[in-house]
């Protein structure tokens, strides 16, 4: 039989916000990532508008706009996806997990976060390898090195690992990661 005072204390501890150093750092990084992604999206819209304006109004379409927009899309989507991992915005089976007992659900969530971290490691590693393979190639019409297309893959992988570690630590402590947008 369990002591009711211990059970009450466990309920108070479970779900409290995570306040560790990693959580504080990750909250700032995730918020910065969101701001950068939104800014990047606005820049993409501006670039595409300029391209359409140039093509149909000025009758002279700028050649650099498409490649720059494509590079920015990589940054916006990959950094935004990493922030989604921290804020639990990724695809999940929450409807099935809530039906499980707490101890089973927590173990499954732990396995999920470990697998997501492994995926982040694979992203960062393979992004590094791919980026190194094209280090001397230039992007047409931009003159920038091709490697800048792989920087967001590496950064996103590192962020996903960091955010997954944060979730793992919070789960083990009985805490909850507070989303960046709160």
VOLUM-79078 format. One record per residue (C-alpha): residue number from 1; x, y, z. Coordinates in pm, whole numbers, plus 50000, padded with zeros to 5 digits. Each point is the difference from the previous one (the first is absolute). Layout:
<atoms>
+------+-------+-------+-------+
! pavo !     x !     y !     z !
+------+-------+-------+-------+
!  NUM !     X !     Y !     Z !
...
+------+-------+-------+-------+
</atoms>
This chain:
<atoms>
+------+-------+-------+-------+
! pavo !     x !     y !     z !
+------+-------+-------+-------+
!    1 ! 50000 ! 50000 ! 50000 !
!    2 ! 50137 ! 50344 ! 49914 !
!    3 ! 50014 ! 50290 ! 50238 !
!    4 ! 49745 ! 50267 ! 49894 !
!    5 ! 50248 ! 50278 ! 50087 !
!    6 ! 50259 ! 49849 ! 49764 !
!    7 ! 49738 ! 49969 ! 49724 !
!    8 ! 49899 ! 50366 ! 50051 !
!    9 ! 50366 ! 50107 ! 49979 !
!   10 ! 50052 ! 49796 ! 49682 !
!   11 ! 49696 ! 50169 ! 49841 !
!   12 ! 50138 ! 50343 ! 50093 !
!   13 ! 50343 ! 49918 ! 49852 !
!   14 ! 49866 ! 49842 ! 49678 !
!   15 ! 49937 ! 50254 ! 49732 !
!   16 ! 50175 ! 50295 ! 50164 !
!   17 ! 50193 ! 50220 ! 49757 !
!   18 ! 50359 ! 49903 ! 49933 !
!   19 ! 50231 ! 50275 ! 50128 !
!   20 ! 50343 ! 49846 ! 49948 !
!   21 ! 50285 ! 50177 ! 49822 !
!   22 ! 49945 ! 49804 ! 49678 !
!   23 ! 49630 ! 50093 ! 50000 !
!   24 ! 50078 ! 50368 ! 50049 !
!   25 ! 50258 ! 49996 ! 49720 !
!   26 ! 49777 ! 49797 ! 49767 !
!   27 ! 49704 ! 50231 ! 50064 !
!   28 ! 50206 ! 50300 ! 49884 !
!   29 ! 50143 ! 49810 ! 49701 !
!   30 ! 49656 ! 49871 ! 49898 !
!   31 ! 49844 ! 50345 ! 50025 !
!   32 ! 50287 ! 50143 ! 49793 !
!   33 ! 49948 ! 49717 ! 49748 !
!   34 ! 49631 ! 50089 ! 49974 !
!   35 ! 50079 ! 50368 ! 49943 !
!   36 ! 50261 ! 49913 ! 49737 !
!   37 ! 49758 ! 49764 ! 49825 !
!   38 ! 49723 ! 50259 ! 49990 !
!   39 ! 50244 ! 50265 ! 49879 !
!   40 ! 50131 ! 49760 ! 49735 !
!   41 ! 49645 ! 49931 ! 49886 !
!   42 ! 49934 ! 50372 ! 49962 !
!   43 ! 50324 ! 50037 ! 49803 !
!   44 ! 49895 ! 49711 ! 49773 !
!   45 ! 49665 ! 50168 ! 49934 !
!   46 ! 50180 ! 50327 ! 49921 !
!   47 ! 50246 ! 49828 ! 49765 !
!   48 ! 49725 ! 49815 ! 49814 !
!   49 ! 49795 ! 50320 ! 49975 !
!   50 ! 50306 ! 50179 ! 49858 !
!   51 ! 50051 ! 49719 ! 49749 !
!   52 ! 49636 ! 50014 ! 49883 !
!   53 ! 50012 ! 50382 ! 49988 !
!   54 ! 50321 ! 49987 ! 49799 !
!   55 ! 49864 ! 49743 ! 49758 !
!   56 ! 49656 ! 50147 ! 49932 !
!   57 ! 50043 ! 50372 ! 50066 !
!   58 ! 50364 ! 50077 ! 49918 !
!   59 ! 50021 ! 49724 ! 49739 !
!   60 ! 50338 ! 49905 ! 50147 !
!   61 ! 49995 ! 49712 ! 50247 !
!   62 ! 50291 ! 50002 ! 50247 !
!   63 ! 50204 ! 49680 ! 49969 !
!   64 ! 50108 ! 49969 ! 50364 !
!   65 ! 49658 ! 50003 ! 50166 !
!   66 ! 49902 ! 49638 ! 49943 !
!   67 ! 50325 ! 49855 ! 50136 !
!   68 ! 49996 ! 50229 ! 50304 !
!   69 ! 49636 ! 49912 ! 50074 !
!   70 ! 50085 ! 49629 ! 49979 !
!   71 ! 50291 ! 50040 ! 50243 !
!   72 ! 49783 ! 50196 ! 50242 !
!   73 ! 49727 ! 49733 ! 49983 !
!   74 ! 50254 ! 49750 ! 50132 !
!   75 ! 50080 ! 50223 ! 50297 !
!   76 ! 49638 ! 50081 ! 50078 !
!   77 ! 49872 ! 49642 ! 49983 !
!   78 ! 50289 ! 49824 ! 50172 !
!   79 ! 50040 ! 50248 ! 50287 !
!   80 ! 49622 ! 50015 ! 50036 !
!   81 ! 49986 ! 49619 ! 50012 !
!   82 ! 50264 ! 49993 ! 50275 !
!   83 ! 49798 ! 50249 ! 50205 !
!   84 ! 49697 ! 49779 ! 49937 !
!   85 ! 50186 ! 49711 ! 50164 !
!   86 ! 50057 ! 50208 ! 50314 !
!   87 ! 49643 ! 50127 ! 50011 !
!   88 ! 49857 ! 49651 ! 49932 !
!   89 ! 49862 ! 50116 ! 49665 !
!   90 ! 50123 ! 49692 ! 49817 !
!   91 ! 49779 ! 49717 ! 49885 !
!   92 ! 49902 ! 49774 ! 50286 !
!   93 ! 49753 ! 49740 ! 50113 !
!   94 ! 49879 ! 50190 ! 50305 !
!   95 ! 49649 ! 49858 ! 49974 !
!   96 ! 50140 ! 49650 ! 50052 !
!   97 ! 50250 ! 50103 ! 50269 !
!   98 ! 49742 ! 50167 ! 50225 !
!   99 ! 49814 ! 49670 ! 50030 !
!  100 ! 50304 ! 49825 ! 50147 !
!  101 ! 50090 ! 49990 ! 50368 !
!  102 ! 50241 ! 50280 ! 50102 !
!  103 ! 50303 ! 49776 ! 50058 !
!  104 ! 49963 ! 49835 ! 49656 !
!  105 ! 49931 ! 50332 ! 49825 !
!  106 ! 50312 ! 50158 ! 50155 !
!  107 ! 50218 ! 49710 ! 49884 !
!  108 ! 49864 ! 50025 ! 49646 !
!  109 ! 50051 ! 50379 ! 50000 !
!  110 ! 50359 ! 49944 ! 50115 !
!  111 ! 50062 ! 49757 ! 49712 !
!  112 ! 49844 ! 50248 ! 49756 !
!  113 ! 50228 ! 50283 ! 50116 !
!  114 ! 50305 ! 49773 ! 49978 !
!  115 ! 49905 ! 49903 ! 49642 !
!  116 ! 49945 ! 50366 ! 49908 !
!  117 ! 50346 ! 50083 ! 50143 !
!  118 ! 50155 ! 49720 ! 49792 !
!  119 ! 49825 ! 50146 ! 49694 !
!  120 ! 50145 ! 50344 ! 50087 !
!  121 ! 50349 ! 49850 ! 50025 !
!  122 ! 49954 ! 49839 ! 49658 !
!  123 ! 49882 ! 50333 ! 49855 !
!  124 ! 50298 ! 50191 ! 50137 !
!  125 ! 50253 ! 49735 ! 49900 !
!  126 ! 49869 ! 49950 ! 49648 !
!  127 ! 49956 ! 50374 ! 49950 !
!  128 ! 50366 ! 50040 ! 50095 !
!  129 ! 50109 ! 49728 ! 49755 !
!  130 ! 49787 ! 50141 ! 49717 !
!  131 ! 50111 ! 50355 ! 50068 !
!  132 ! 50365 ! 49898 ! 49996 !
!  133 ! 49950 ! 49826 ! 49667 !
!  134 ! 49885 ! 50321 ! 49829 !
!  135 ! 50218 ! 50248 ! 50188 !
!  136 ! 50165 ! 50145 ! 49689 !
!  137 ! 49688 ! 50021 ! 49780 !
!  138 ! 49822 ! 50336 ! 49961 !
!  139 ! 49623 ! 50052 ! 49977 !
!  140 ! 49914 ! 50134 ! 49653 !
!  141 ! 49893 ! 50367 ! 49988 !
!  142 ! 50086 ! 50052 ! 50368 !
!  143 ! 50372 ! 49933 ! 50011 !
!  144 ! 49962 ! 49854 ! 50349 !
!  145 ! 50153 ! 49664 ! 50089 !
!  146 ! 49767 ! 49702 ! 49958 !
!  147 ! 50080 ! 49899 ! 50359 !
!  148 ! 49754 ! 50263 ! 50131 !
!  149 ! 49719 ! 49769 ! 49887 !
!  150 ! 50120 ! 49743 ! 50256 !
!  151 ! 50055 ! 50231 ! 50296 !
!  152 ! 49631 ! 49993 ! 50101 !
!  153 ! 50001 ! 49619 ! 49985 !
!  154 ! 50294 ! 49989 ! 50241 !
!  155 ! 49860 ! 50273 ! 50226 !
!  156 ! 49656 ! 49839 ! 50007 !
!  157 ! 50151 ! 49662 ! 50085 !
!  158 ! 50198 ! 50149 ! 50289 !
!  159 ! 49693 ! 50187 ! 50126 !
!  160 ! 49785 ! 49687 ! 49978 !
!  161 ! 50255 ! 49810 ! 50208 !
!  162 ! 50014 ! 50278 ! 50259 !
!  163 ! 49620 ! 50029 ! 50017 !
!  164 ! 49961 ! 49622 ! 50025 !
!  165 ! 50251 ! 49985 ! 50286 !
!  166 ! 49800 ! 50273 ! 50173 !
!  167 ! 49682 ! 49791 ! 49966 !
!  168 ! 50178 ! 49688 ! 50126 !
!  169 ! 50133 ! 50181 ! 50308 !
!  170 ! 49658 ! 50153 ! 50067 !
!  171 ! 49831 ! 49659 ! 49973 !
!  172 ! 50249 ! 49843 ! 50239 !
!  173 ! 49946 ! 50283 ! 50248 !
!  174 ! 49622 ! 49992 ! 49965 !
!  175 ! 50002 ! 50348 ! 49848 !
!  176 ! 49845 ! 50147 ! 49689 !
!  177 ! 50170 ! 50204 ! 49728 !
!  178 ! 49812 ! 50328 ! 49958 !
!  179 ! 49955 ! 50090 ! 49632 !
!  180 ! 50193 ! 50304 ! 49876 !
!  181 ! 49688 ! 50173 ! 49875 !
!  182 ! 49846 ! 50022 ! 50350 !
+------+-------+-------+-------+
</atoms>
